[in-house]
Amino acid sequence: GLSQMAIIGRTSAVTFQVVGLSKTVLTVLSGILTFRTPVTPQNLAGLLLAICGLGWYSRLQVTEAQGGTSSSSQPPAAGALAGHAREERVEEKGSPGISSGIG
């Protein structure tokens, strides 16, 4: 509750989700090692994908903290995505000056 809000306030919601994902990966890996659970190719692919995503996000954060940005590998900012979604919703509703042909 309150501690989660403090963490999000100091970092970002994305960072909070990434931390949660890393916790999940560690839990799954611990369970595999502790209980000698057989790992299917799908399980392995999912874990590797999650670990690669965590590494990519970490690399972007370090690059950004050092002052360099790589526009080709950096995803758009969350605000930019939210603005784009709002524009699409407005376009879907149509312009008020265009008639629908009904009536």
C-alpha positions in Angstrom: 0.0 0.0 0.0 1.8 3.1 1.3 5.3 1.8 0.8 4.5 0.9 -2.8 3.2 4.4 -3.4 6.4 5.8 -1.9 8.5 3.7 -4.2 6.5 4.7 -7.3 6.7 8.3 -6.3 10.5 8.2 -6.0 11.1 6.2 -9.2 8.4 5.3 -11.8 5.6 2.9 -12.3 7.6 1.1 -14.9 10.6 0.7 -12.6 8.2 -0.7 -9.9 6.9 -3.3 -12.4 10.5 -4.2 -13.4 11.4 -4.8 -9.8 8.3 -7.0 -9.4 9.3 -9.0 -12.5 12.8 -9.5 -11.2 11.4 -10.8 -8.0 9.2 -13.2 -9.9 12.2 -14.5 -12.0 14.2 -15.1 -8.8 11.3 -16.9 -7.2 10.9 -19.2 -10.2 14.6 -19.9 -10.5 14.8 -20.6 -6.8 11.9 -23.0 -7.0 13.5 -24.8 -10.0 16.8 -25.2 -8.2 15.3 -26.1 -4.8 12.7 -28.6 -5.9 14.6 -29.9 -9.0 11.5 -29.0 -11.2 11.9 -30.1 -14.8 12.1 -27.1 -17.1 10.3 -27.3 -20.5 11.6 -25.3 -23.5 8.7 -22.9 -23.1 9.6 -22.3 -19.4 13.2 -21.7 -20.4 12.2 -19.3 -23.2 10.0 -17.3 -20.9 12.7 -17.0 -18.3 15.3 -16.0 -20.9 12.9 -13.4 -22.4 12.2 -11.9 -18.9 15.9 -11.8 -18.1 16.8 -10.2 -21.4 14.0 -7.6 -20.8 15.4 -6.8 -17.4 18.9 -6.4 -18.7 17.7 -4.1 -21.6 15.7 -1.9 -19.2 18.7 -1.7 -16.8 21.0 -0.8 -19.6 18.7 2.0 -20.8 18.5 3.3 -17.2 22.3 3.4 -16.8 22.7 5.0 -20.2 20.1 7.7 -19.3 21.7 8.3 -15.9 25.1 8.9 -17.6 23.5 11.5 -19.8 23.6 9.6 -23.1 20.5 8.6 -24.9 20.2 6.2 -27.8 17.0 7.1 -29.7 17.1 3.9 -31.7 16.9 1.6 -28.8 14.9 3.6 -26.3 11.2 3.2 -26.2 8.9 6.3 -26.3 8.2 7.9 -23.0 5.0 6.9 -21.2 3.6 10.4 -21.6 4.1 10.3 -25.3 2.3 7.0 -25.6 -0.6 8.4 -23.5 -0.8 11.4 -25.8 -0.8 9.2 -28.9 -3.7 7.1 -27.4 -5.7 10.3 -26.7 -5.2 11.5 -30.3 -6.4 8.1 -31.7 -9.6 8.3 -29.5 -10.3 11.7 -30.8 -9.8 10.6 -34.4 -12.1 7.6 -33.9 -15.0 9.8 -32.8 -14.6 11.9 -35.9 -14.7 15.7 -36.4 -17.7 17.6 -35.4 -17.9 19.3 -38.8 -18.3 16.0 -40.8 -21.7 14.6 -41.1 -22.3 10.9 -40.8 -24.6 10.7 -43.8 -27.6 9.8 -41.6 -30.7 11.9 -41.8 
